[in-house]
Amino acid sequence: MNKYFFPVAILLVLLAFCAAYAIFMLTPAAQDKYVSMRRDMIITFDKDAHAFAPETFTVSLGDTIYLELVNDDILPHGIAIDAYGITTFVGAGDRANLAPFTVTKVGNFTFYCPHLNDPHLSELGTLVVLPLRR
């Protein structure tokens, strides 16, 4: 018998086992849990620019967002992300932690200050949700 038969056979069995594990054991739900991350974000209301800082934040589908709002202004502010049913207000000089939420839709989603008067109308930002990391 060929001296390479057993080493090659063992290698093929190991490769088959790895392929079967990847196909059958890592279901889509398991893959989603594997790649999702906790994302701690802080958004500050910039009183001089009448804007959010940062104006854009990027996450991946399945990430869980822990969002802290910081209001250094003398006016109350807030944040609303309609795509995720989020609306909250923060008093002047105050901080607020939103309940964690998991991003479940890919795309660009506008967030804004829900106070519907000037100067709040210019306070806009974008939540960018990318497809899953593989």
N, CA, C and O atoms as a printed pandas DataFrame, in Angstrom:
     atom_number atom_name residue_name chain_id  residue_number  x_coord  y_coord  z_coord
0              1         N          MET        A               1    0.840   -1.173    0.000
1              2        CA          MET        A               1    0.000    0.000    0.000
2              3         C          MET        A               1    0.890    1.243    0.000
3              4         O          MET        A               1    1.987    1.233    0.558
4              5         N          ASN        A               2    0.416    2.283   -0.616
5              6        CA          ASN        A               2    1.166    3.527   -0.727
6              7         C          ASN        A               2    1.392    4.127    0.669
7              8         O          ASN        A               2    0.480    4.132    1.496
8              9         N          LYS        A               3    2.625    4.641    0.933
9             10        CA          LYS        A               3    2.948    5.186    2.253
10            11         C          LYS        A               3    2.228    6.503    2.541
11            12         O          LYS        A               3    2.198    6.941    3.691
12            13         N          TYR        A               4    1.649    7.142    1.528
13            14        CA          TYR        A               4    0.935    8.415    1.719
14            15         C          TYR        A               4   -0.571    8.223    1.901
15            16         O          TYR        A               4   -1.293    9.183    2.168
16            17         N          PHE        A               5   -1.036    6.998    1.757
17            18        CA          PHE        A               5   -2.477    6.753    1.820
18            19         C          PHE        A               5   -3.083    7.199    3.154
19            20         O          PHE        A               5   -4.054    7.955    3.156
20            21         N          PHE        A               6   -2.539    6.753    4.279
21            22        CA          PHE        A               6   -3.125    7.071    5.591
22            23         C          PHE        A               6   -3.026    8.562    5.939
23            24         O          PHE        A               6   -4.008    9.129    6.419
24            25         N          PRO        A               7   -1.887    9.214    5.717
25            26        CA          PRO        A               7   -1.844   10.656    6.013
26            27         C          PRO        A               7   -2.834   11.459    5.153
27            28         O          PRO        A               7   -3.472   12.388    5.648
28            29         N          VAL        A               8   -2.957   11.106    3.889
29            30        CA          VAL        A               8   -3.896   11.812    3.011
30            31         C          VAL        A               8   -5.333   11.514    3.434
31            32         O          VAL        A               8   -6.172   12.415    3.437
32            33         N          ALA        A               9   -5.624   10.270    3.787
33            34        CA          ALA        A               9   -6.973    9.907    4.230
34            35         C          ALA        A               9   -7.341   10.663    5.506
35            36         O          ALA        A               9   -8.464   11.149    5.632
36            37         N          ILE        A              10   -6.416   10.764    6.444
37            38        CA          ILE        A              10   -6.684   11.499    7.690
38            39         C          ILE        A              10   -6.923   12.978    7.396
39            40         O          ILE        A              10   -7.831   13.588    7.961
40            41         N          LEU        A              11   -6.121   13.544    6.527
41            42        CA          LEU        A              11   -6.294   14.949    6.148
42            43         C          LEU        A              11   -7.657   15.183    5.507
43            44         O          LEU        A              11   -8.323   16.171    5.815
44            45         N          LEU        A              12   -8.079   14.284    4.619
45            46        CA          LEU        A              12   -9.386   14.422    3.969
46            47         C          LEU        A              12  -10.526   14.304    4.975
47            48         O          LEU        A              12  -11.513   15.034    4.877
48            49         N          VAL        A              13  -10.405   13.404    5.932
49            50        CA          VAL        A              13  -11.437   13.255    6.964
50            51         C          VAL        A              13  -11.518   14.530    7.805
51            52         O          VAL        A              13  -12.617   14.992    8.113
52            53         N          LEU        A              14  -10.383   15.099    8.175
53            54        CA          LEU        A              14  -10.382   16.346    8.950
54            55         C          LEU        A              14  -11.010   17.492    8.166
55            56         O          LEU        A              14  -11.785   18.270    8.720
56            57         N          LEU        A              15  -10.685   17.599    6.890
57            58        CA          LEU        A              15  -11.281   18.648    6.052
58            59         C          LEU        A              15  -12.788   18.461    5.927
59            60         O          LEU        A              15  -13.542   19.433    5.974
60            61         N          ALA        A              16  -13.229   17.220    5.768
61            62        CA          ALA        A              16  -14.668   16.949    5.671
62            63         C          ALA        A              16  -15.366   17.311    6.976
63            64         O          ALA        A              16  -16.462   17.872    6.960
64            65         N          PHE        A              17  -14.737   16.993    8.106
65            66        CA          PHE        A              17  -15.320   17.331    9.402
66            67         C          PHE        A              17  -15.452   18.848    9.555
67            68         O          PHE        A              17  -16.491   19.336    9.998
68            69         N          CYS        A              18  -14.416   19.587    9.196
69            70        CA          CYS        A              18  -14.460   21.054    9.302
70            71         C          CYS        A              18  -15.545   21.639    8.407
71            72         O          CYS        A              18  -16.271   22.542    8.822
72            73         N          ALA        A              19  -15.660   21.135    7.194
73            74        CA          ALA        A              19  -16.694   21.625    6.277
74            75         C          ALA        A              19  -18.088   21.312    6.812
75            76         O          ALA        A              19  -18.975   22.164    6.759
76            77         N          ALA        A              20  -18.289   20.109    7.322
77            78        CA          ALA        A              20  -19.599   19.738    7.869
78            79         C          ALA        A              20  -19.942   20.606    9.071
79            80         O          ALA        A              20  -21.090   21.026    9.221
80            81         N          TYR        A              21  -18.972   20.878    9.921
81            82        CA          TYR        A              21  -19.215   21.738   11.082
82            83         C          TYR        A              21  -19.641   23.129   10.628
83            84         O          TYR        A              21  -20.606   23.685   11.153
84            85         N          ALA        A              22  -18.935   23.689    9.666
85            86        CA          ALA        A              22  -19.259   25.034    9.188
86            87         C          ALA        A              22  -20.641   25.089    8.559
87            88         O          ALA        A              22  -21.355   26.079    8.717
88            89         N          ILE        A              23  -21.022   24.044    7.854
89            90        CA          ILE        A              23  -22.313   24.039    7.159
90            91         C          ILE        A              23  -23.466   23.771    8.111
91            92         O          ILE        A              23  -24.486   24.459    8.058
92            93         N          PHE        A              24  -23.318   22.786    8.977
93            94        CA          PHE        A              24  -24.452   22.333    9.780
94            95         C          PHE        A              24  -24.510   22.915   11.192
95            96         O          PHE        A              24  -25.602   23.093   11.732
96            97         N          MET        A              25  -23.391   23.208   11.787
97            98        CA          MET        A              25  -23.396   23.665   13.176
98            99         C          MET        A              25  -23.534   25.177   13.299
99           100         O          MET        A              25  -24.146   25.663   14.250
100          101         N          LEU        A              26  -22.984   25.919   12.368
101          102        CA          LEU        A              26  -23.101   27.373   12.427
102          103         C          LEU        A              26  -24.332   27.804   11.645
103          104         O          LEU        A              26  -24.229   28.241   10.498
104          105         N          THR        A              27  -25.482   27.680   12.264
105          106        CA          THR        A              27  -26.735   28.100   11.639
106          107         C          THR        A              27  -26.732   29.614   11.495
107          108         O          THR        A              27  -25.919   30.282   12.135
108          109         N          PRO        A              28  -27.623   30.182   10.669
109          110        CA          PRO        A              28  -27.673   31.645   10.551
110          111         C          PRO        A              28  -27.847   32.341   11.897
111          112         O          PRO        A              28  -27.234   33.384   12.124
112          113         N          ALA        A              29  -28.658   31.798   12.789
113          114        CA          ALA        A              29  -28.849   32.426   14.100
114          115         C          ALA        A              29  -27.539   32.418   14.889
115          116         O          ALA        A              29  -27.201   33.408   15.539
116          117         N          ALA        A              30  -26.806   31.313   14.834
117          118        CA          ALA        A              30  -25.530   31.241   15.544
118          119         C          ALA        A              30  -24.520   32.191   14.926
119          120         O          ALA        A              30  -23.746   32.823   15.645
120          121         N          GLN        A              31  -24.514   32.302   13.599
121          122        CA          GLN        A              31  -23.602   33.218   12.938
122          123         C          GLN        A              31  -23.911   34.652   13.336
123          124         O          GLN        A              31  -22.992   35.433   13.582
124          125         N          ASP        A              32  -25.201   35.017   13.404
125          126        CA          ASP        A              32  -25.585   36.369   13.784
126          127         C          ASP        A              32  -25.100   36.680   15.196
127          128         O          ASP        A              32  -24.574   37.765   15.446
128          129         N          LYS        A              33  -25.271   35.740   16.115
129          130        CA          LYS        A              33  -24.827   35.963   17.485
130          131         C          LYS        A              33  -23.313   36.063   17.554
131          132         O          LYS        A              33  -22.768   36.792   18.383
132          133         N          TYR        A              34  -22.647   35.342   16.694
133          134        CA          TYR        A              34  -21.194   35.339   16.708
134          135         C          TYR        A              34  -20.615   36.677   16.286
135          136         O          TYR        A              34  -19.600   37.102   16.838
136          137         N          VAL        A              35  -21.232   37.356   15.318
137          138        CA          VAL        A              35  -20.638   38.573   14.787
138          139         C          VAL        A              35  -21.202   39.849   15.394
139          140         O          VAL        A              35  -20.622   40.916   15.193
140          141         N          SER        A              36  -22.304   39.788   16.125
141          142        CA          SER        A              36  -22.859   41.012   16.691
142          143         C          SER        A              36  -21.997   41.481   17.862
143          144         O          SER        A              36  -21.332   40.687   18.526
144          145         N          MET        A              37  -22.029   42.786   18.095
145          146        CA          MET        A              37  -21.193   43.375   19.128
146          147         C          MET        A              37  -21.986   44.358   19.977
147          148         O          MET        A              37  -23.020   44.873   19.551
148          149         N          ARG        A              38  -21.499   44.605   21.163
149          150        CA          ARG        A              38  -22.012   45.695   21.992
150          151         C          ARG        A              38  -21.302   46.962   21.526
151          152         O          ARG        A              38  -20.077   46.990   21.406
152          153         N          ARG        A              39  -22.082   48.005   21.264
153          154        CA          ARG        A              39  -21.512   49.279   20.820
154          155         C          ARG        A              39  -21.893   50.362   21.813
155          156         O          ARG        A              39  -23.071   50.699   21.932
156          157         N          ASP        A              40  -20.927   50.910   22.522
157          158        CA          ASP        A              40  -21.158   52.019   23.445
158          159         C          ASP        A              40  -20.955   53.317   22.678
159          160         O          ASP        A              40  -19.873   53.564   22.146
160          161         N          MET        A              41  -21.989   54.143   22.619
161          162        CA          MET        A              41  -21.945   55.386   21.847
162          163         C          MET        A              41  -22.290   56.555   22.764
163          164         O          MET        A              41  -23.146   56.434   23.640
164          165         N          ILE        A              42  -21.625   57.675   22.558
165          166        CA          ILE        A              42  -21.953   58.910   23.268
166          167         C          ILE        A              42  -22.248   59.970   22.221
167          168         O          ILE        A              42  -21.442   60.211   21.323
168          169         N          ILE        A              43  -23.406   60.600   22.341
169          170        CA          ILE        A              43  -23.764   61.715   21.467
170          171         C          ILE        A              43  -23.895   62.955   22.342
171          172         O          ILE        A              43  -24.603   62.950   23.349
172          173         N          THR        A              44  -23.205   64.009   21.943
173          174        CA          THR        A              44  -23.233   65.274   22.670
174          175         C          THR        A              44  -23.975   66.306   21.840
175          176         O          THR        A              44  -23.845   66.331   20.616
176          177         N          PHE        A              45  -24.744   67.150   22.490
177          178        CA          PHE        A              45  -25.419   68.255   21.805
178          179         C          PHE        A              45  -24.464   69.442   21.812
179          180         O          PHE        A              45  -24.171   70.008   22.865
180          181         N          ASP        A              46  -23.985   69.810   20.635
181          182        CA          ASP        A              46  -23.039   70.917   20.487
182          183         C          ASP        A              46  -23.816   72.223   20.468
183          184         O          ASP        A              46  -24.447   72.558   19.465
184          185         N          LYS        A              47  -23.774   72.969   21.579
185          186        CA          LYS        A              47  -24.589   74.178   21.706
186          187         C          LYS        A              47  -24.148   75.280   20.753
187          188         O          LYS        A              47  -24.974   76.096   20.344
188          189         N          ASP        A              48  -22.863   75.326   20.386
189          190        CA          ASP        A              48  -22.390   76.382   19.488
190          191         C          ASP        A              48  -22.767   76.108   18.040
191          192         O          ASP        A              48  -23.076   77.034   17.291
192          193         N          ALA        A              49  -22.743   74.842   17.644
193          194        CA          ALA        A              49  -23.055   74.488   16.253
194          195         C          ALA        A              49  -24.512   74.098   16.068
195          196         O          ALA        A              49  -24.957   73.912   14.935
196          197         N          HIS        A              50  -25.269   73.970   17.159
197          198        CA          HIS        A              50  -26.650   73.474   17.100
198          199         C          HIS        A              50  -26.697   72.168   16.312
199          200         O          HIS        A              50  -27.475   72.014   15.370
200          201         N          ALA        A              51  -25.839   71.230   16.726
201          202        CA          ALA        A              51  -25.725   69.955   16.010
202          203         C          ALA        A              51  -25.332   68.851   16.987
203          204         O          ALA        A              51  -24.872   69.112   18.099
204          205         N          PHE        A              52  -25.525   67.609   16.540
205          206        CA          PHE        A              52  -25.059   66.454   17.292
206          207         C          PHE        A              52  -23.564   66.260   17.037
207          208         O          PHE        A              52  -23.068   66.590   15.960
208          209         N          ALA        A              53  -22.867   65.736   18.004
209          210        CA          ALA        A              53  -21.470   65.369   17.806
210          211         C          ALA        A              53  -21.277   63.971   18.406
211          212         O          ALA        A              53  -21.418   63.802   19.617
212          213         N          PRO        A              54  -20.964   62.989   17.597
213          214        CA          PRO        A              54  -20.795   63.048   16.147
214          215         C          PRO        A              54  -22.146   63.082   15.431
215          216         O          PRO        A              54  -23.178   62.714   15.991
216          217         N          GLU        A              55  -22.106   63.531   14.188
217          218        CA          GLU        A              55  -23.333   63.590   13.393
218          219         C          GLU        A              55  -23.661   62.254   12.749
219          220         O          GLU        A              55  -24.801   62.016   12.350
220          221         N          THR        A              56  -22.666   61.381   12.645
221          222        CA          THR        A              56  -22.867   60.063   12.031
222          223         C          THR        A              56  -22.202   59.011   12.901
223          224         O          THR        A              56  -21.089   59.209   13.388
224          225         N          PHE        A              57  -22.888   57.893   13.095
225          226        CA          PHE        A              57  -22.208   56.753   13.690
226          227         C          PHE        A              57  -22.596   55.502   12.927
227          228         O          PHE        A              57  -23.732   55.346   12.479
228          229         N          THR        A              58  -21.615   54.608   12.792
229          230        CA          THR        A              58  -21.753   53.420   11.960
230          231         C          THR        A              58  -21.658   52.172   12.826
231          232         O          THR        A              58  -20.765   52.040   13.664
232          233         N          VAL        A              59  -22.600   51.259   12.605
233          234        CA          VAL        A              59  -22.651   49.988   13.322
234          235         C          VAL        A              59  -22.952   48.891   12.308
235          236         O          VAL        A              59  -23.151   49.168   11.125
236          237         N          SER        A              60  -22.984   47.664   12.768
237          238        CA          SER        A              60  -23.321   46.534   11.897
238          239         C          SER        A              60  -24.632   45.904   12.341
239          240         O          SER        A              60  -24.996   45.952   13.516
240          241         N          LEU        A              61  -25.329   45.319   11.390
241          242        CA          LEU        A              61  -26.585   44.628   11.660
242          243         C          LEU        A              61  -26.395   43.656   12.817
243          244         O          LEU        A              61  -25.435   42.887   12.834
244          245         N          GLY        A              62  -27.300   43.690   13.774
245          246        CA          GLY        A              62  -27.220   42.806   14.925
246          247         C          GLY        A              62  -26.502   43.395   16.120
247          248         O          GLY        A              62  -26.584   42.842   17.217
248          249         N          ASP        A              63  -25.792   44.514   15.937
249          250        CA          ASP        A              63  -25.109   45.144   17.067
250          251         C          ASP        A              63  -26.130   45.672   18.072
251          252         O          ASP        A              63  -27.222   46.095   17.695
252          253         N          THR        A              64  -25.770   45.643   19.333
253          254        CA          THR        A              64  -26.603   46.213   20.387
254          255         C          THR        A              64  -25.993   47.545   20.793
255          256         O          THR        A              64  -24.822   47.621   21.168
256          257         N          ILE        A              65  -26.805   48.592   20.713
257          258        CA          ILE        A              65  -26.342   49.953   20.946
258          259         C          ILE        A              65  -26.687   50.380   22.371
259          260         O          ILE        A              65  -27.836   50.290   22.801
260          261         N          TYR        A              66  -25.685   50.840   23.080
261          262        CA          TYR        A              66  -25.854   51.460   24.393
262          263         C          TYR        A              66  -25.528   52.936   24.185
263          264         O          TYR        A              66  -24.361   53.302   24.042
264          265         N          LEU        A              67  -26.546   53.776   24.169
265          266        CA          LEU        A              67  -26.389   55.173   23.782
266          267         C          LEU        A              67  -26.523   56.088   24.990
267          268         O          LEU        A              67  -27.504   56.032   25.732
268          269         N          GLU        A              68  -25.517   56.928   25.166
269          270        CA          GLU        A              68  -25.558   57.951   26.214
270          271         C          GLU        A              68  -25.669   59.308   25.539
271          272         O          GLU        A              68  -24.928   59.600   24.601
272          273         N          LEU        A              69  -26.586   60.135   26.011
273          274        CA          LEU        A              69  -26.766   61.492   25.500
274          275         C          LEU        A              69  -26.218   62.470   26.523
275          276         O          LEU        A              69  -26.499   62.359   27.716
276          277         N          VAL        A              70  -25.435   63.429   26.048
277          278        CA          VAL        A              70  -24.849   64.445   26.915
278          279         C          VAL        A              70  -25.319   65.802   26.418
279          280         O          VAL        A              70  -25.106   66.149   25.256
280          281         N          ASN        A              71  -25.960   66.573   27.294
281          282        CA          ASN        A              71  -26.471   67.894   26.930
282          283         C          ASN        A              71  -25.748   68.947   27.762
283          284         O          ASN        A              71  -26.050   69.142   28.939
284          285         N          ASP        A              72  -24.785   69.627   27.129
285          286        CA          ASP        A              72  -24.045   70.693   27.805
286          287         C          ASP        A              72  -24.679   72.059   27.575
287          288         O          ASP        A              72  -24.134   73.079   27.997
288          289         N          ASP        A              73  -25.807   72.081   26.917
289          290        CA          ASP        A              73  -26.477   73.331   26.560
290          291         C          ASP        A              73  -27.367   73.811   27.711
291          292         O          ASP        A              73  -27.650   73.062   28.646
292          293         N          ILE        A              74  -27.801   75.071   27.624
293          294        CA          ILE        A              74  -28.741   75.623   28.607
294          295         C          ILE        A              74  -30.185   75.367   28.194
295          296         O          ILE        A              74  -31.116   75.726   28.914
296          297         N          LEU        A              75  -30.367   74.741   27.028
297          298        CA          LEU        A              75  -31.697   74.381   26.533
298          299         C          LEU        A              75  -31.881   72.868   26.606
299          300         O          LEU        A              75  -30.901   72.128   26.520
300          301         N          PRO        A              76  -33.113   72.397   26.763
301          302        CA          PRO        A              76  -33.347   70.951   26.685
302          303         C          PRO        A              76  -33.189   70.471   25.244
303          304         O          PRO        A              76  -33.444   71.219   24.300
304          305         N          HIS        A              77  -32.776   69.245   25.089
305          306        CA          HIS        A              77  -32.630   68.629   23.769
306          307         C          HIS        A              77  -33.194   67.221   23.843
307          308         O          HIS        A              77  -33.725   66.805   24.873
308          309         N          GLY        A              78  -33.076   66.501   22.754
309          310        CA          GLY        A              78  -33.529   65.122   22.716
310          311         C          GLY        A              78  -32.998   64.434   21.486
311          312         O          GLY        A              78  -32.261   65.019   20.692
312          313         N          ILE        A              79  -33.386   63.177   21.340
313          314        CA          ILE        A              79  -33.023   62.422   20.141
314          315         C          ILE        A              79  -34.186   61.513   19.785
315          316         O          ILE        A              79  -34.841   60.938   20.654
316          317         N          ALA        A              80  -34.425   61.399   18.490
317          318        CA          ALA        A              80  -35.448   60.489   17.973
318          319         C          ALA        A              80  -34.855   59.731   16.799
319          320         O          ALA        A              80  -34.226   60.314   15.916
320          321         N          ILE        A              81  -35.067   58.422   16.804
321          322        CA          ILE        A              81  -34.687   57.562   15.679
322          323         C          ILE        A              81  -35.953   56.797   15.325
323          324         O          ILE        A              81  -36.246   55.754   15.909
324          325         N          ASP        A              82  -36.702   57.328   14.361
325          326        CA          ASP        A              82  -38.018   56.776   14.035
326          327         C          ASP        A              82  -37.965   55.309   13.633
327          328         O          ASP        A              82  -38.863   54.542   13.982
328          329         N          ALA        A              83  -36.919   54.904   12.900
329          330        CA          ALA        A              83  -36.821   53.525   12.413
330          331         C          ALA        A              83  -36.782   52.511   13.555
331          332         O          ALA        A              83  -37.123   51.344   13.362
332          333         N          TYR        A              84  -36.370   52.952   14.735
333          334        CA          TYR        A              84  -36.274   52.058   15.884
334          335         C          TYR        A              84  -37.208   52.459   17.020
335          336         O          TYR        A              84  -37.094   51.943   18.132
336          337         N          GLY        A              85  -38.130   53.377   16.744
337          338        CA          GLY        A              85  -39.131   53.767   17.733
338          339         C          GLY        A              85  -38.554   54.433   18.968
339          340         O          GLY        A              85  -39.083   54.280   20.069
340          341         N          ILE        A              86  -37.468   55.173   18.786
341          342        CA          ILE        A              86  -36.795   55.803   19.918
342          343         C          ILE        A              86  -37.083   57.296   19.930
343          344         O          ILE        A              86  -36.898   57.976   18.921
344          345         N          THR        A              87  -37.531   57.799   21.056
345          346        CA          THR        A              87  -37.663   59.234   21.300
346          347         C          THR        A              87  -37.389   59.469   22.775
347          348         O          THR        A              87  -38.028   58.870   23.640
348          349         N          THR        A              88  -36.439   60.341   23.052
349          350        CA          THR        A              88  -36.146   60.679   24.444
350          351         C          THR        A              88  -35.684   62.122   24.530
351          352         O          THR        A              88  -35.188   62.685   23.555
352          353         N          PHE        A              89  -35.848   62.711   25.694
353          354        CA          PHE        A              89  -35.470   64.099   25.922
354          355         C          PHE        A              89  -34.447   64.161   27.044
355          356         O          PHE        A              89  -34.432   63.321   27.944
356          357         N          VAL        A              90  -33.584   65.183   26.970
357          358        CA          VAL        A              90  -32.547   65.382   27.973
358          359         C          VAL        A              90  -32.621   66.833   28.432
359          360         O          VAL        A              90  -32.586   67.752   27.613
360          361         N          GLY        A              91  -32.723   67.033   29.730
361          362        CA          GLY        A              91  -32.795   68.385   30.272
362          363         C          GLY        A              91  -31.499   69.153   30.092
363          364         O          GLY        A              91  -30.452   68.569   29.813
364          365         N          ALA        A              92  -31.575   70.459   30.253
365          366        CA          ALA        A              92  -30.401   71.327   30.136
366          367         C          ALA        A              92  -29.323   70.880   31.120
367          368         O          ALA        A              92  -29.593   70.678   32.304
368          369         N          GLY        A              93  -28.096   70.729   30.612
369          370        CA          GLY        A              93  -26.971   70.334   31.446
370          371         C          GLY        A              93  -27.053   68.929   32.009
371          372         O          GLY        A              93  -26.390   68.627   33.001
372          373         N          ASP        A              94  -27.838   68.078   31.412
373          374        CA          ASP        A              94  -28.081   66.737   31.956
374          375         C          ASP        A              94  -27.517   65.661   31.032
375          376         O          ASP        A              94  -27.046   65.953   29.933
376          377         N          ARG        A              95  -27.573   64.426   31.490
377          378        CA          ARG        A              95  -27.164   63.244   30.719
378          379         C          ARG        A              95  -28.286   62.228   30.793
379          380         O          ARG        A              95  -29.073   62.220   31.740
380          381         N          ALA        A              96  -28.354   61.369   29.783
381          382        CA          ALA        A              96  -29.352   60.299   29.789
382          383         C          ALA        A              96  -28.772   59.079   29.098
383          384         O          ALA        A              96  -28.058   59.196   28.102
384          385         N          ASN        A              97  -29.084   57.907   29.633
385          386        CA          ASN        A              97  -28.716   56.637   29.005
386          387         C          ASN        A              97  -29.981   55.996   28.471
387          388         O          ASN        A              97  -30.920   55.736   29.224
388          389         N          LEU        A              98  -30.006   55.741   27.169
389          390        CA          LEU        A              98  -31.153   55.070   26.569
390          391         C          LEU        A              98  -31.108   53.591   26.899
391          392         O          LEU        A              98  -30.041   53.033   27.156
392          393         N          ALA        A              99  -32.273   52.958   26.889
393          394        CA          ALA        A              99  -32.320   51.507   27.005
394          395         C          ALA        A              99  -31.596   50.922   25.795
395          396         O          ALA        A              99  -31.772   51.423   24.684
396          397         N          PRO        A             100  -30.793   49.886   25.976
397          398        CA          PRO        A             100  -30.087   49.294   24.836
398          399         C          PRO        A             100  -31.075   48.832   23.769
399          400         O          PRO        A             100  -32.175   48.371   24.075
400          401         N          PHE        A             101  -30.661   48.965   22.516
401          402        CA          PHE        A             101  -31.482   48.469   21.418
402          403         C          PHE        A             101  -30.586   47.791   20.398
403          404         O          PHE        A             101  -29.420   48.154   20.238
404          405         N          THR        A             102  -31.144   46.800   19.708
405          406        CA          THR        A             102  -30.408   46.043   18.700
406          407         C          THR        A             102  -30.844   46.503   17.324
407          408         O          THR        A             102  -32.039   46.579   17.035
408          409         N          VAL        A             103  -29.860   46.813   16.465
409          410        CA          VAL        A             103  -30.190   47.265   15.117
410          411         C          VAL        A             103  -30.549   46.055   14.264
411          412         O          VAL        A             103  -29.796   45.084   14.186
412          413         N          THR        A             104  -31.711   46.132   13.627
413          414        CA          THR        A             104  -32.268   44.985   12.902
414          415         C          THR        A             104  -32.535   45.280   11.437
415          416         O          THR        A             104  -33.095   44.442   10.730
416          417         N          LYS        A             105  -32.142   46.463   10.969
417          418        CA          LYS        A             105  -32.376   46.848    9.574
418          419         C          LYS        A             105  -31.107   47.483    9.028
419          420         O          LYS        A             105  -30.468   48.289    9.705
420          421         N          VAL        A             106  -30.739   47.118    7.798
421          422        CA          VAL        A             106  -29.582   47.707    7.128
422          423         C          VAL        A             106  -30.024   48.994    6.446
423          424         O          VAL        A             106  -31.114   49.052    5.877
424          425         N          GLY        A             107  -29.192   50.018    6.499
425          426        CA          GLY        A             107  -29.496   51.268    5.799
426          427         C          GLY        A             107  -29.001   52.474    6.561
427          428         O          GLY        A             107  -28.303   52.356    7.568
428          429         N          ASN        A             108  -29.380   53.652    6.055
429          430        CA          ASN        A             108  -29.063   54.928    6.688
430          431         C          ASN        A             108  -30.332   55.466    7.323
431          432         O          ASN        A             108  -31.353   55.611    6.650
432          433         N          PHE        A             109  -30.276   55.762    8.613
433          434        CA          PHE        A             109  -31.452   56.202    9.353
434          435         C          PHE        A             109  -31.165   57.549   10.007
435          436         O          PHE        A             109  -30.179   57.706   10.727
436          437         N          THR        A             110  -32.032   58.507    9.748
437          438        CA          THR        A             110  -31.868   59.845   10.301
438          439         C          THR        A             110  -32.260   59.857   11.770
439          440         O          THR        A             110  -33.273   59.281   12.165
440          441         N          PHE        A             111  -31.439   60.524   12.571
441          442        CA          PHE        A             111  -31.859   60.830   13.936
442          443         C          PHE        A             111  -31.880   62.346   14.073
443          444         O          PHE        A             111  -31.132   63.053   13.397
444          445         N          TYR        A             112  -32.739   62.832   14.949
445          446        CA          TYR        A             112  -32.957   64.278   15.031
446          447         C          TYR        A             112  -33.395   64.663   16.435
447          448         O          TYR        A             112  -33.760   63.813   17.246
448          449         N          CYS        A             113  -33.351   65.959   16.702
449          450        CA          CYS        A             113  -33.860   66.477   17.966
450          451         C          CYS        A             113  -35.370   66.625   17.829
451          452         O          CYS        A             113  -35.832   67.318   16.922
452          453         N          PRO        A             114  -36.151   65.994   18.704
453          454        CA          PRO        A             114  -37.606   66.022   18.558
454          455         C          PRO        A             114  -38.269   67.334   18.985
455          456         O          PRO        A             114  -39.485   67.470   18.855
456          457         N          HIS        A             115  -37.493   68.307   19.495
457          458        CA          HIS        A             115  -38.061   69.634   19.759
458          459         C          HIS        A             115  -38.280   70.310   18.412
459          460         O          HIS        A             115  -37.317   70.581   17.695
460          461         N          LEU        A             116  -39.508   70.581   18.066
461          462        CA          LEU        A             116  -39.817   71.062   16.712
462          463         C          LEU        A             116  -39.852   72.581   16.645
463          464         O          LEU        A             116  -40.852   73.166   16.227
464          465         N          ASN        A             117  -38.770   73.215   17.053
465          466        CA          ASN        A             117  -38.661   74.656   16.882
466          467         C          ASN        A             117  -37.202   75.012   16.644
467          468         O          ASN        A             117  -36.307   74.218   16.934
468          469         N          ASP        A             118  -36.968   76.191   16.121
469          470        CA          ASP        A             118  -35.618   76.651   15.856
470          471         C          ASP        A             118  -34.915   76.875   17.194
471          472         O          ASP        A             118  -35.574   77.434   18.070
472          473         N          PRO        A             119  -33.677   76.513   17.459
473          474        CA          PRO        A             119  -32.660   76.023   16.529
474          475         C          PRO        A             119  -32.605   74.506   16.401
475          476         O          PRO        A             119  -31.696   73.981   15.758
476          477         N          HIS        A             120  -33.545   73.799   16.989
477          478        CA          HIS        A             120  -33.496   72.334   17.013
478          479         C          HIS        A             120  -33.681   71.690   15.643
479          480         O          HIS        A             120  -33.283   70.542   15.444
480          481         N          LEU        A             121  -34.281   72.416   14.693
481          482        CA          LEU        A             121  -34.556   71.824   13.380
482          483         C          LEU        A             121  -33.287   71.444   12.628
483          484         O          LEU        A             121  -33.324   70.570   11.762
484          485         N          SER        A             122  -32.169   72.084   12.943
485          486        CA          SER        A             122  -30.916   71.767   12.247
486          487         C          SER        A             122  -30.156   70.618   12.906
487          488         O          SER        A             122  -29.111   70.204   12.404
488          489         N          GLU        A             123  -30.659   70.106   14.004
489          490        CA          GLU        A             123  -29.963   69.040   14.724
490          491         C          GLU        A             123  -30.351   67.687   14.140
491          492         O          GLU        A             123  -31.309   67.046   14.572
492          493         N          LEU        A             124  -29.567   67.274   13.138
493          494        CA          LEU        A             124  -29.803   66.021   12.419
494          495         C          LEU        A             124  -28.533   65.184   12.433
495          496         O          LEU        A             124  -27.426   65.715   12.514
496          497         N          GLY        A             125  -28.705   63.886   12.354
497          498        CA          GLY        A             125  -27.576   62.981   12.238
498          499         C          GLY        A             125  -28.002   61.724   11.508
499          500         O          GLY        A             125  -29.170   61.566   11.152
500          501         N          THR        A             126  -27.044   60.825   11.284
501          502        CA          THR        A             126  -27.327   59.592   10.553
502          503         C          THR        A             126  -26.752   58.391   11.290
503          504         O          THR        A             126  -25.578   58.365   11.658
504          505         N          LEU        A             127  -27.605   57.407   11.492
505          506        CA          LEU        A             127  -27.196   56.095   11.992
506          507         C          LEU        A             127  -27.016   55.218   10.760
507          508         O          LEU        A             127  -27.982   54.949   10.046
508          509         N          VAL        A             128  -25.792   54.770   10.504
509          510        CA          VAL        A             128  -25.490   53.915    9.357
510          511         C          VAL        A             128  -25.386   52.476    9.860
511          512         O          VAL        A             128  -24.552   52.169   10.712
512          513         N          VAL        A             129  -26.236   51.596    9.328
513          514        CA          VAL        A             129  -26.214   50.183    9.716
514          515         C          VAL        A             129  -25.736   49.375    8.512
515          516         O          VAL        A             129  -26.402   49.329    7.478
516          517         N          LEU        A             130  -24.580   48.744    8.660
517          518        CA          LEU        A             130  -23.974   47.943    7.593
518          519         C          LEU        A             130  -24.419   46.487    7.712
519          520         O          LEU        A             130  -24.842   46.055    8.784
520          521         N          PRO        A             131  -24.326   45.720    6.608
521          522        CA          PRO        A             131  -24.625   44.283    6.689
522          523         C          PRO        A             131  -23.665   43.598    7.665
523          524         O          PRO        A             131  -22.646   44.168    8.056
524          525         N          LEU        A             132  -24.004   42.384    8.046
525          526        CA          LEU        A             132  -23.183   41.626    8.995
526          527         C          LEU        A             132  -21.753   41.473    8.527
527          528         O          LEU        A             132  -21.487   41.313    7.335
528          529         N          ARG        A             133  -20.823   41.522    9.490
529          530        CA          ARG        A             133  -19.419   41.222    9.207
530          531         C          ARG        A             133  -19.281   39.709    9.121
531          532         O          ARG        A             133  -19.809   38.990    9.970
532          533         N          ARG        A             134  -18.599   39.233    8.139
533          534        CA          ARG        A             134  -18.388   37.777    7.986
534          535         C          ARG        A             134  -16.917   37.464    8.077
535          536         O          ARG        A             134  -16.525   36.302    7.974
